[in-house]
Amino acid sequence: MIRVMPIIRSRSGCFTCRRRKKKCNEEKPLCSGCRRNKLDCRWPAESSSSSIARQSRDRTCSPSPSLAHASPTDPGRRPPLDKVPSVVVTLSGPSDQRHRHSLPSPPKPQAMEPATEPTARDESLKPRPDPLPAALYRSLVTDIGSESSVGAAVDVSDDSQGSPSVSPLPMPSASALAATSTCSNDPCQLEYDNKAPDQLSDGQVRALCQQVGNSLRPLVAAPMALLPSHGPNSYELLSYYLSRTANSMGNGSTDVNPFIVKLVPLAFSNPLVLQLLLAQSAAHRQASSLQAGNEIAQQYYTDSLRLFRNVVGEYVSGKDENPLTLTVGSLILCLTEVARGDVYGTIFDHLAASRSLLTTLLDRPESQAFVGDLADFLVEYYMHTAASSIISTDPHGNWQPLLSPSIERMARVLVARKYMGQLCGCWLELLLLIPQVFQLGKTMLPCIDSKPPPPSADDIITFGFLQSQILAFFPPPSASPYSQLAGLVFKQAALLYLWSILGPPPQSSPCGAHADLVQGAVAEAVSILGQFPASARVNTSLCWPLAVIGCCTADPGVRDVLRARLETMIDSIGLGNMRETLVLLERIWRQPAEATSPWLLHMAMQEHRIWISFA
């Protein structure tokens, strides 16, 4: 009788084939299975014994090896962190306080340059990898983690090193998941009519996740099990994210919601993104219903920052040179602070890191191979957050420009394509003009307790150019009706932001040309606001124009309209920054009319110690 030999599973194949339970031909660096299915082929790190054996074979084959042919990413060639020169990064928060963070600078592949002591604030930093996120998040996570109660750690074990998997994954196009996000009976597309369920049923969550999983297979190499290493709170938070939070973040201007079709698939394949989305969901649930447990929201927020710190450490040390995960993570954290109603200016730290990471991502030609149309959404994400936050900063402060050339170039490409999104609606063109208005205000506005300088010829020409650009904006007919109306509200707010550079209209001459322009823009904006309900999803993007309009009017009737709209937005959409926007406006309205201006918002925030973003 012939003895049947037992089947012995090979443990020398790539991680991707092992997860898929497929046979691997062990061809490096890209096996045939991963090449055929266009997957990311990941291999386990070689053990020291195998490395020694390979080195001995190399010596036998080549009697005079050269270090110049060694891999620049070989851990053996990387100097210890205590031998790496430090880079000091100076950051200024909304309170104009400067924090200095020291961290190891990543080594260069060929040779290390002698250490130099940086003295200038604008010292050039190595673009790959950028040390700015590490300085921000190491300090941030340490500070927040020490002040909050920390729950159980999240299980993010990997097959090899016990660290979260952050390898780049090919992303599907929006059309691949359109059916998941645009079905008429999809619970994730419910309008904010106060009838949307706070939580989907177990069957709805599993059906939606199954749809996403089927759409991604075979693109995602990680297992698609539904939260296998998370507790029941995580399952409830995922349900809340799909039913409420994703709709709160997106304004409904497009049929496909990228907060579902872009971020949820990435979360299923990346534990960091998943943890960040769960933390965002917990923060939104807590802000929407003050009765919800703050401990759960704080625990998930702290755990997500701790996990983010670990990934930042890997990026800075060179273990992972792909900035995609950190870029997505830093942008998610921006809107997490919006959902929480952050009043300490934490979002500005995330925003500074997002600028650096997104620029690095866009500048890498190889990024397009695995980022695809996700880059469009990331640029939209950043543009919306940056343009809505710049008004909170001191125009005379020492601020880094919010738009890098790469981000601005990509945003202009999107404008040329008539891009519409769930954050920028149909008004991305106006978001590009807001930083230019801010730069003009920085030049024309006088410093505190000083006389305004006479405008230069360049200032006058720039003012006229920006005014003509704003006046020429008109929403495209292809945009949804609510998105068109919201775009027109943004247009009037952008005009008010520009005209207020000239100062508040003098109360002694209320019939002057300047006063007529300002009052006309306010009246037009209020008229447009009356044409769509305050509970519509598009209102989630309107905190910035409402704040600008509120700073440009002394009419009690207009203030009542803005107050009622924000209260409805708080009740229906439930983002924390909506509540803080109303609190700030109420305090500004107590001041004299001549002291209220969009350009004095930063002073009001300083006085009341409220540093918020209007994203």
matplotlib code that plots the C-alpha trace (Angstrom):
import matplotlib.pyplot as plt

x = [0.0, 1.4, 1.7, 0.2, 2.6, 1.1, 0.7, 3.2, 2.3, 5.2, 6.1, 8.7, 6.2, 5.2, 2.7, 0.2, -0.1, -0.2, -3.1, -5.0, -4.1, -2.7, 0.4, 3.4, 6.2, 8.5, 9.8, 11.3, 10.7, 7.3, 5.8, 3.7, 0.5, 0.8, 2.0, -1.1, -3.6, -1.8, -1.3, 1.3, 3.9, 5.2, 8.0, 9.1, 12.3, 15.2, 16.5, 20.0, 21.1, 19.8, 21.4, 24.7, 24.4, 23.6, 26.5, 28.8, 27.5, 28.1, 31.7, 32.2, 30.9, 32.5, 35.9, 35.8, 32.3, 31.6, 29.4, 28.1, 25.9, 24.2, 20.6, 20.0, 17.1, 19.1, 18.6, 22.2, 23.4, 21.1, 23.0, 21.6, 19.2, 21.5, 24.1, 21.7, 21.9, 18.8, 16.6, 14.8, 11.4, 9.7, 5.9, 3.5, -0.1, -3.1, -2.2, 1.1, 3.0, 6.0, 6.8, 10.2, 10.5, 13.7, 13.7, 16.2, 16.6, 16.4, 19.8, 20.6, 21.1, 24.7, 26.5, 25.7, 26.5, 28.2, 25.7, 25.0, 23.1, 20.0, 19.4, 16.8, 13.1, 12.7, 15.5, 15.1, 14.1, 14.8, 11.8, 12.1, 10.9, 9.7, 10.4, 7.6, 4.9, 7.1, 7.7, 4.0, 2.5, 5.1, 4.5, 0.7, 0.2, 2.4, 0.5, -3.0, -2.2, -0.9, -4.1, -6.7, -7.6, -6.4, -8.4, -7.3, -4.8, -6.0, -4.7, -2.8, -0.5, 1.1, 2.5, 6.0, 6.8, 3.7, 3.2, 0.4, 0.5, 0.8, 2.0, 0.6, -2.5, -3.9, -7.2, -10.3, -11.9, -15.1, -17.0, -16.0, -17.9, -20.6, -23.3, -22.4, -22.8, -25.5, -28.3, -31.6, -32.2, -28.7, -29.0, -25.7, -27.4, -30.2, -30.7, -30.4, -34.1, -33.7, -35.1, -31.8, -31.1, -28.1, -27.1, -27.6, -28.9, -26.4, -27.5, -27.2, -23.6, -22.6, -24.3, -22.6, -19.2, -19.6, -20.4, -17.2, -15.2, -16.5, -15.7, -12.1, -11.3, -8.7, -7.2, -6.9, -4.5, -5.4, -8.2, -11.6, -13.0, -15.4, -13.4, -11.8, -9.7, -12.0, -14.7, -18.4, -17.9, -15.9, -18.7, -21.2, -18.9, -18.5, -22.2, -22.6, -19.9, -21.7, -25.1, -24.3, -20.7, -19.8, -22.9, -21.9, -18.5, -19.7, -22.1, -24.0, -22.8, -22.0, -23.7, -20.7, -19.5, -15.7, -15.8, -17.3, -16.0, -12.4, -11.8, -13.7, -11.9, -8.6, -9.6, -10.4, -6.8, -5.0, -5.5, -4.4, -7.0, -9.7, -8.8, -8.9, -12.3, -13.6, -12.2, -13.9, -17.2, -16.9, -16.1, -19.1, -21.5, -20.4, -20.7, -24.1, -25.6, -24.1, -25.5, -23.2, -20.3, -17.3, -15.0, -15.4, -14.7, -11.7, -10.4, -10.6, -9.2, -6.2, -5.7, -5.8, -3.1, -0.9, -1.2, -0.5, 2.6, 3.9, 3.4, 5.1, 8.1, 8.3, 8.1, 10.8, 13.1, 12.9, 11.1, 8.2, 8.8, 5.3, 3.5, 0.0, -1.1, 0.2, -1.3, -4.8, -4.4, -3.4, -6.4, -8.8, -7.5, -8.3, -12.0, -11.9, -11.0, -13.9, -16.3, -15.0, -15.4, -11.7, -11.1, -7.4, -6.2, -5.0, -6.3, -3.7, -0.9, -2.6, -3.1, 0.6, 1.6, -1.0, 0.5, 4.0, 2.9, 0.5, 3.2, 5.6, 3.0, 2.2, 5.8, 6.5, 5.9, 5.5, 2.7, 0.2, 0.6, -1.1, -2.9, -4.9, -8.0, -7.6, -5.2, -8.1, -10.0, -7.0, -6.3, -10.0, -9.9, -6.8, -8.1, -11.4, -9.8, -7.0, -9.2, -11.7, -9.1, -6.9, -9.3, -8.5, -4.9, -3.2, -2.4, 0.8, 2.0, 4.9, 2.9, 4.0, 2.0, -0.9, -0.6, 2.5, 3.2, 2.3, -1.0, -2.0, -1.0, -3.1, -6.1, -6.0, -6.0, -9.2, -10.8, -10.0, -11.8, -14.9, -14.3, -17.1, -16.7, -18.3, -16.2, -15.6, -19.0, -18.8, -16.8, -13.2, -12.3, -13.3, -11.3, -8.2, -8.9, -9.3, -5.5, -4.8, -7.2, -5.5, -2.1, -3.4, -4.8, -1.4, 0.1, -2.6, -3.9, -2.0, -0.5, -2.2, -2.0, -0.5, -1.7, -2.7, -0.1, -1.2, -2.0, 0.6, -0.1, 0.4, -2.1, -4.7, -4.2, -4.4, -7.5, -9.2, -8.1, -9.4, -12.7, -13.2, -12.3, -14.9, -17.6, -17.0, -17.7, -21.0, -21.9, -22.0, -25.5, -24.4, -24.2, -27.1, -29.5, -28.4, -24.7, -25.3, -27.0, -24.2, -21.7, -23.5, -23.4, -19.6, -19.3, -20.9, -18.8, -15.6, -16.6, -17.2, -13.8, -12.1, -14.0, -13.5, -9.8, -10.7, -12.1, -15.6, -18.1, -18.0, -21.1, -21.1, -21.8, -24.0, -25.0, -21.4, -20.3, -18.4, -21.3, -23.7, -21.5, -21.2, -24.9, -25.8, -23.6, -25.1, -28.6, -27.9, -26.4, -29.3, -31.7, -29.9, -29.8, -33.6, -33.9, -32.7, -33.3, -30.8, -31.0, -29.7, -26.4, -24.7, -24.8, -21.9, -19.6, -21.1, -19.5, -16.9, -19.3, -21.7, -18.9, -17.8, -21.4, -21.9, -18.8, -20.0, -23.5, -24.9, -28.5, -30.3, -32.6, -29.7, -28.0, -31.2, -31.2, -27.6, -28.3, -31.3, -29.5, -26.5, -28.8, -30.6, -27.2, -26.1, -29.3, -29.3, -25.7, -24.1, -20.5, -18.8, -17.3, -20.8, -21.6, -18.3, -18.9, -22.2, -20.5, -17.8, -20.3, -22.4, -19.4, -18.4, -21.9, -21.5, -18.7, -19.2, -20.0, -16.8, -14.8, -16.4, -14.6, -13.4, -9.9, -10.3, -11.6, -8.1, -8.2, -11.6, -10.3, -7.3, -9.4, -11.9, -9.2, -11.2, -9.1, -11.3, -11.4, -14.5, -13.9]
y = [0.0, 3.4, 5.8, 9.2, 12.0, 14.8, 18.2, 20.6, 24.2, 26.4, 29.2, 30.8, 32.5, 36.1, 37.5, 38.4, 34.8, 33.5, 35.8, 34.7, 31.1, 30.7, 28.8, 31.2, 30.4, 32.4, 34.5, 37.8, 40.6, 40.0, 36.5, 35.4, 35.4, 39.0, 40.0, 38.3, 39.8, 43.2, 43.0, 44.4, 41.6, 41.8, 39.5, 38.7, 40.3, 37.9, 36.4, 37.1, 33.5, 33.7, 37.1, 35.7, 32.7, 35.0, 37.2, 34.2, 33.1, 36.6, 36.6, 33.3, 34.5, 38.0, 38.2, 42.0, 43.3, 47.0, 48.8, 51.0, 48.1, 47.5, 48.3, 51.8, 50.5, 47.6, 47.9, 46.9, 50.1, 52.4, 54.3, 54.1, 56.9, 58.3, 58.9, 60.8, 64.6, 66.4, 68.8, 71.4, 72.4, 75.5, 75.6, 78.3, 77.6, 79.8, 81.4, 82.4, 80.3, 78.5, 75.0, 73.5, 69.8, 67.9, 64.6, 62.4, 63.3, 60.4, 59.3, 59.6, 56.4, 57.1, 58.9, 61.0, 64.7, 66.2, 67.5, 71.2, 73.2, 74.8, 78.4, 79.8, 79.2, 78.4, 75.9, 73.5, 70.0, 66.9, 66.0, 62.3, 61.4, 64.8, 65.1, 67.6, 65.0, 63.3, 66.5, 67.3, 64.0, 62.7, 65.8, 65.8, 62.2, 62.5, 65.5, 64.2, 60.7, 61.9, 63.9, 61.3, 57.9, 55.2, 52.1, 48.7, 48.7, 47.9, 44.7, 45.6, 42.6, 41.8, 38.5, 39.6, 42.4, 43.0, 46.4, 47.8, 47.1, 50.3, 49.1, 50.9, 49.2, 49.8, 51.7, 51.1, 53.9, 55.5, 53.8, 50.4, 51.2, 53.5, 50.8, 50.7, 54.4, 55.5, 52.9, 54.6, 52.4, 52.7, 53.6, 55.6, 58.1, 59.2, 62.9, 64.9, 65.0, 63.9, 60.5, 58.8, 56.0, 56.5, 52.9, 50.5, 47.0, 44.1, 42.9, 46.3, 46.7, 43.3, 43.7, 47.0, 45.7, 42.6, 44.8, 46.8, 43.6, 42.1, 45.2, 45.3, 41.7, 40.9, 44.4, 44.2, 41.7, 42.0, 39.8, 41.3, 40.0, 42.5, 44.0, 40.6, 42.2, 44.8, 44.7, 45.5, 49.2, 49.2, 47.5, 50.0, 52.9, 51.4, 51.2, 54.8, 56.0, 54.3, 55.7, 59.2, 60.3, 59.7, 61.8, 64.5, 64.9, 64.9, 67.6, 65.5, 67.4, 64.2, 60.8, 58.9, 59.6, 59.2, 59.0, 55.5, 54.4, 55.7, 55.6, 52.5, 50.1, 51.6, 51.1, 47.4, 46.9, 49.3, 49.1, 52.7, 54.2, 51.9, 53.1, 56.8, 56.3, 54.7, 57.6, 60.1, 58.2, 58.2, 61.9, 62.7, 60.5, 62.2, 65.7, 64.9, 63.6, 65.0, 62.0, 59.6, 58.3, 60.7, 58.0, 55.8, 58.8, 59.8, 56.2, 55.8, 59.2, 58.5, 55.0, 56.4, 59.0, 56.3, 54.1, 57.1, 57.9, 54.4, 54.7, 58.2, 56.5, 53.9, 56.6, 58.8, 55.8, 54.8, 51.5, 52.7, 55.4, 55.6, 58.7, 57.6, 56.2, 59.2, 61.7, 60.1, 59.8, 63.4, 64.6, 62.3, 63.8, 67.3, 66.5, 64.5, 67.7, 69.4, 66.7, 67.0, 70.8, 71.3, 74.7, 74.4, 74.7, 71.1, 71.0, 73.5, 71.0, 68.3, 70.7, 71.7, 68.0, 67.3, 70.0, 68.5, 64.9, 65.6, 67.6, 64.7, 62.3, 64.4, 65.0, 61.3, 60.0, 56.5, 57.5, 57.7, 53.9, 53.1, 56.3, 56.8, 59.1, 59.0, 61.9, 64.1, 63.5, 64.2, 67.5, 68.4, 67.3, 69.5, 72.5, 72.6, 72.3, 74.8, 77.5, 77.3, 77.5, 80.3, 83.0, 81.9, 82.9, 86.3, 87.7, 89.3, 86.1, 84.2, 81.5, 79.0, 79.3, 76.9, 76.0, 74.4, 74.7, 71.0, 71.2, 74.4, 73.0, 69.9, 72.0, 74.1, 70.9, 69.8, 73.3, 72.9, 69.6, 71.1, 68.9, 68.6, 66.9, 66.2, 68.8, 71.6, 71.1, 73.1, 76.0, 74.7, 77.7, 80.0, 77.9, 78.6, 82.3, 82.5, 82.1, 84.8, 87.1, 86.3, 87.1, 90.4, 91.2, 90.4, 93.1, 95.8, 95.5, 97.6, 96.0, 96.6, 100.2, 101.5, 103.5, 101.7, 102.0, 103.5, 100.7, 100.2, 99.9, 96.1, 95.9, 97.8, 95.6, 92.4, 93.6, 94.3, 90.9, 89.0, 90.8, 90.1, 86.4, 86.1, 88.0, 85.8, 82.6, 80.9, 77.3, 74.9, 73.7, 70.1, 70.7, 69.8, 72.6, 72.7, 72.7, 75.6, 77.6, 76.8, 77.9, 81.2, 81.7, 81.0, 83.6, 86.4, 85.4, 85.5, 89.0, 90.1, 88.6, 90.7, 93.9, 93.8, 94.3, 97.9, 97.9, 97.8, 100.2, 103.5, 103.9, 107.7, 107.2, 104.1, 105.1, 105.1, 102.9, 100.5, 100.1, 99.5, 96.7, 95.0, 95.3, 94.1, 91.0, 90.2, 90.6, 88.4, 85.7, 85.7, 85.5, 82.5, 80.8, 81.0, 78.9, 75.6, 74.1, 74.4, 70.6, 69.8, 68.0, 70.8, 72.9, 70.9, 73.0, 76.4, 77.2, 79.5, 81.6, 81.9, 83.1, 85.7, 86.9, 87.1, 89.3, 91.7, 92.6, 94.4, 93.8, 91.9, 90.2, 88.8, 87.6, 85.8, 84.0, 82.9, 81.8, 79.8, 78.1, 77.1, 75.7, 73.6, 72.4, 71.5, 69.5, 67.7, 67.3, 67.5, 68.5, 70.0, 73.0, 74.2, 74.6, 76.4, 78.7, 79.8, 80.4, 82.5, 84.5, 85.2, 86.7, 88.7, 90.2, 91.6, 93.9, 97.2, 97.0, 98.7, 96.0, 93.1, 92.0, 88.6, 89.9, 90.4, 86.9, 85.8, 88.5, 87.4, 83.8, 85.0, 87.0, 84.2, 81.4, 79.6, 78.5, 76.7, 75.9, 76.6, 73.5]
z = [0.0, -1.0, 1.8, 1.2, 2.0, 4.1, 2.5, 3.9, 3.6, 2.3, 4.7, 2.4, 0.0, 0.0, 2.6, -0.1, -1.4, 2.2, 3.1, -0.1, 0.6, -2.8, -4.0, -4.5, -6.9, -4.6, -7.4, -6.0, -5.9, -7.6, -7.7, -10.6, -8.6, -7.5, -11.0, -12.6, -10.1, -9.9, -6.1, -3.8, -3.3, 0.2, 1.5, 5.1, 6.3, 6.0, 9.2, 10.3, 9.5, 5.9, 5.5, 6.6, 4.3, 1.4, 2.2, 2.3, -1.1, -2.4, -1.2, -2.9, -6.2, -6.0, -4.2, -4.0, -3.2, -3.3, -0.8, -3.5, -4.8, -1.4, -1.1, 0.4, 2.4, 4.0, 7.8, 8.3, 6.6, 8.5, 11.3, 14.8, 15.7, 18.3, 15.6, 13.3, 13.4, 14.7, 12.9, 14.9, 13.5, 14.8, 14.6, 15.5, 16.6, 16.3, 19.6, 18.0, 20.4, 19.1, 19.9, 19.1, 18.5, 18.0, 16.2, 14.3, 10.7, 8.2, 6.8, 3.2, 1.2, 0.1, 2.9, 5.9, 5.8, 8.8, 11.4, 11.4, 13.9, 12.3, 13.2, 10.7, 11.1, 7.5, 7.3, 4.4, 5.4, 3.6, 1.5, 1.8, 4.4, 5.8, 9.5, 10.1, 10.8, 13.4, 15.3, 15.3, 16.1, 18.6, 20.7, 20.1, 20.9, 24.0, 25.3, 24.7, 25.8, 29.1, 29.8, 28.9, 30.1, 27.7, 27.1, 25.8, 23.1, 19.6, 18.1, 15.0, 14.8, 11.4, 10.2, 10.4, 12.8, 14.9, 13.5, 11.4, 7.7, 5.8, 2.4, -0.6, -2.1, -5.5, -5.1, -7.1, -9.2, -8.0, -10.8, -9.4, -6.2, -7.6, -7.1, -3.4, -2.9, -5.3, -4.8, -4.1, -1.2, 0.2, 3.9, 3.6, 1.2, 3.6, 3.7, 6.9, 7.7, 11.3, 10.3, 9.4, 11.8, 14.2, 13.6, 10.8, 11.4, 11.6, 8.2, 6.6, 7.8, 6.8, 3.4, 2.7, 3.8, 1.7, -1.3, -0.7, -0.2, -3.4, -5.3, -4.1, -4.6, -5.8, -5.3, -1.5, -0.2, 3.5, 4.9, 4.5, 7.8, 9.5, 12.4, 13.5, 16.2, 17.5, 20.2, 20.0, 20.3, 17.1, 15.3, 16.5, 15.5, 12.0, 11.7, 12.9, 10.4, 7.5, 8.5, 9.8, 9.9, 6.3, 5.3, 7.8, 6.3, 2.7, 1.4, -1.1, -4.2, -6.0, -6.3, -5.0, -1.5, -1.3, 2.5, 1.8, -1.6, -1.0, 2.7, 3.8, 1.4, 2.5, 6.1, 5.5, 4.3, 6.8, 10.5, 11.0, 8.7, 10.2, 13.7, 12.6, 11.0, 14.2, 16.2, 13.9, 14.2, 18.0, 18.1, 15.8, 17.8, 21.0, 19.6, 18.0, 21.2, 24.4, 26.2, 24.4, 26.4, 26.2, 27.5, 24.4, 22.1, 24.1, 24.2, 20.4, 19.8, 22.0, 20.6, 17.0, 17.9, 19.5, 16.4, 14.2, 16.2, 15.5, 11.8, 11.9, 13.6, 10.9, 8.2, 9.7, 10.4, 6.8, 7.3, 5.2, 2.6, 1.3, 2.5, 1.4, 4.7, 6.7, 4.2, 4.5, 8.2, 8.8, 6.7, 8.5, 11.8, 10.5, 10.1, 13.3, 15.1, 13.2, 14.4, 18.0, 18.0, 18.8, 20.4, 21.0, 17.4, 17.1, 13.6, 12.5, 13.4, 11.4, 8.5, 8.5, 8.4, 5.7, 3.5, 3.7, 3.3, 0.4, -1.4, -1.0, -2.3, -5.4, -6.2, -6.6, -10.1, -8.9, -6.6, -9.5, -10.0, -6.7, -5.7, -8.9, -8.6, -4.8, -5.3, -6.6, -3.4, -1.2, -2.9, -2.5, 1.1, 1.8, -0.2, 1.7, 5.1, 4.4, 2.7, 5.5, 8.2, 7.0, 8.2, 11.8, 11.5, 12.1, 8.6, 10.0, 11.6, 10.4, 8.6, 6.0, 2.8, 3.0, -0.7, -2.0, -5.8, -6.3, -4.4, -6.2, -9.6, -9.0, -7.7, -10.9, -13.0, -11.1, -11.7, -15.4, -15.4, -13.8, -10.7, -8.2, -4.8, -1.5, 0.3, -2.3, -4.1, -7.3, -5.8, -5.8, -8.0, -5.1, -2.6, -4.7, -4.5, -0.7, 0.0, -2.5, -0.8, 2.5, 1.0, -0.3, 3.2, 4.7, 2.4, 2.7, 6.3, 8.9, 12.0, 15.3, 16.6, 13.3, 10.4, 7.3, 4.6, 1.2, -1.2, -3.9, -7.6, -7.3, -4.5, -6.5, -9.5, -7.5, -5.7, -9.0, -10.4, -7.5, -7.5, -11.2, -10.7, -7.9, -9.7, -12.8, -10.9, -11.6, -10.6, -13.6, -14.7, -14.1, -10.4, -8.2, -7.2, -3.6, -4.6, -7.0, -4.3, -1.8, -4.4, -4.8, -1.0, -1.1, -3.9, -1.8, 1.3, -0.8, -2.0, 1.6, 2.6, -0.1, 0.5, 4.2, 3.6, 3.1, 6.7, 8.1, 6.5, 8.4, 10.5, 9.9, 6.1, 5.8, 2.2, 0.8, -2.0, 0.2, 2.6, -0.3, -1.7, 1.7, 2.6, -0.9, -0.7, 2.8, 1.6, -1.5, 0.6, 3.0, 0.1, -1.3, 2.1, 2.2, -1.0, 0.6, 4.0, 6.8, 7.3, 3.8, 3.7, 1.7, 4.9, 6.2, 4.1, 4.9, 8.3, 6.6, 4.6, 7.6, 9.8, 7.2, 6.7, 10.4, 10.8, 8.1, 9.4, 12.3, 11.3, 14.1, 11.5, 9.6, 12.8, 13.7, 10.4, 10.8, 14.4, 13.5, 10.6, 12.7, 15.4, 12.8, 11.5, 15.0, 15.5, 12.2, 11.1, 14.5, 13.9, 16.8, 14.9, 14.0, 17.7, 18.3, 15.2, 16.8, 20.2, 18.5, 16.5, 19.6, 21.3, 18.3, 18.0, 21.5, 20.2, 18.5, 14.8, 13.8, 15.6, 13.8, 10.6, 9.2, 9.5, 13.3, 13.9, 15.1, 17.7, 19.0, 19.2, 21.1, 23.5, 24.2, 23.9, 21.2, 18.2, 15.7, 12.0, 9.9, 7.7]

ax = plt.figure().add_subplot(projection="3d")
ax.plot(x, y, z, "-o")
ax.set_aspect("equal")
plt.show()
